[in-house]
Every structure is written in structure tokens, then in C-alpha cells.
């Protein structure tokens, strides 16, 4: 029996008059809704910025809703290239994006000439 089958609760088919078979059937468990914690806005207080949040003026805009920022995560600097979204007038970081370590960022910068050449070939 699979792990999934072991965790399901069963009720007797006798409770369900529509079911004529004498087999037990699985009952779906209802998921308990947990309050989603709202993410801190990008334009957070100075205290949040010290913990790794980004001030809105620290964002460097690439396009309408794409930005680059530098943050500190667990004592390590990261270069973030990320899409943001607007929620209730606040600019929040989205799921689409990448966070590069300093080594990865350096390697990307080293590849810029090759990337530029390849882009020029295409356009």
C-alpha cells in the first residue's frame, strides 16, 4: 500500500446509501486554511532594510516591473534580478527571478562581451 493510502481516513459504505458495495471508500480531508502572512513591501522601514529587505530607492529598474537590487542574506551579499508586482499600491518582489552570489555575478560580468556578440548576431 502506498504512503498516500495509509494516511486516508475511511468510512463504512453502510453510511452511504447510494453505494451498494460493501467496500470502504476514502474520504477527502478538508484542508485547514491558514492565514497567509503578507510579505513585507519593498518600500519597507529602515529596520526591515537592515534585515535584508530592499528600500524602493535601492531598486535599479530594468523594465516596467523588473528590477535589480543587492541584498544581504545570512551575511552573504546577493545580486537579485527579479520581477515585482503591485499590491495595494506597494511594490513587492515576485517569484520570477534569480539571486546571484558574488562569484556568480562576477562570472556573469566576465561573459558580458560574449553575450553582447551573440545578441548582435541575432538582431
BAFILUM-531418 format. One line per 2 residues: for each residue x, y, z of C-alpha. Coordinates in steps of 0.02 Angstrom, whole numbers. Layout:
<lumfis>
X,Y,Z | ...
</lumfis>
This chain:
<lumfis>
0,0,0 | 67,173,-42
105,305,87 | -39,404,21
-164,262,50 | -110,239,230
-148,417,278 | -327,422,211
-472,402,329 | -609,281,282
-793,274,321 | -903,123,305
-1004,113,145 | -1154,74,254
-1166,258,295 | -1185,298,111
-1349,226,48 | -1302,262,-134
-1156,141,-128 | -1214,-39,-142
-1043,-119,-123 | -982,-169,48
-813,-85,24 | -744,61,122
-712,219,23 | -585,356,59
-644,522,124 | -554,679,73
-485,777,217 | -528,959,219
-379,1072,216 | -371,1196,356
-347,1370,290 | -203,1460,368
-188,1646,358 | -59,1691,231
67,1808,303 | 83,1961,194
256,1990,126 | 344,2146,180
332,2280,48 | 487,2328,-50
471,2502,20 | 492,2444,200
557,2535,351 | 743,2554,384
735,2412,510 | 671,2293,375
808,2351,257 | 939,2304,387
866,2127,393 | 883,2106,205
728,2195,138 | 750,2320,-2
712,2504,2 | 619,2556,-155
755,2682,-199 | 885,2541,-194
799,2454,-340 | 876,2482,-511
743,2472,-644 | 771,2363,-798
596,2373,-871 | 422,2416,-812
414,2284,-674 | 590,2208,-675
721,2270,-555 | 898,2233,-495
945,2250,-313 | 1084,2199,-195
1036,2116,-32 | 1114,2030,116
1052,1853,155 | 1129,1764,305
1281,1876,295 | 1309,1846,109
1281,1979,-24 | 1166,1932,-168
1126,2018,-333 | 939,1998,-363
861,2013,-536 | 676,1996,-508
502,2038,-570 | 397,2140,-450
210,2162,-437 | 97,2297,-370
-17,2251,-224 | -121,2385,-142
-3,2519,-206 | 152,2431,-139
288,2358,-248 | 325,2179,-194
453,2053,-259 | 379,1911,-360
429,1730,-378 | 507,1752,-550
687,1799,-534 | 861,1747,-484
979,1785,-342 | 1162,1775,-390
1305,1752,-268 | 1456,1868,-286
1551,1731,-380 | 1407,1703,-499
1388,1890,-526 | 1575,1906,-565
1564,1762,-690 | 1412,1841,-774
1507,2005,-793 | 1654,1911,-871
1534,1836,-1000 | 1456,2004,-1050
1563,2030,-1206 | 1518,1856,-1272
1335,1883,-1230 | 1336,2051,-1320
1415,1973,-1475 | 1285,1834,-1479
1142,1956,-1458 | 1209,2065,-1600
1213,1911,-1714 | 1029,1881,-1681
967,2059,-1703
</lumfis>
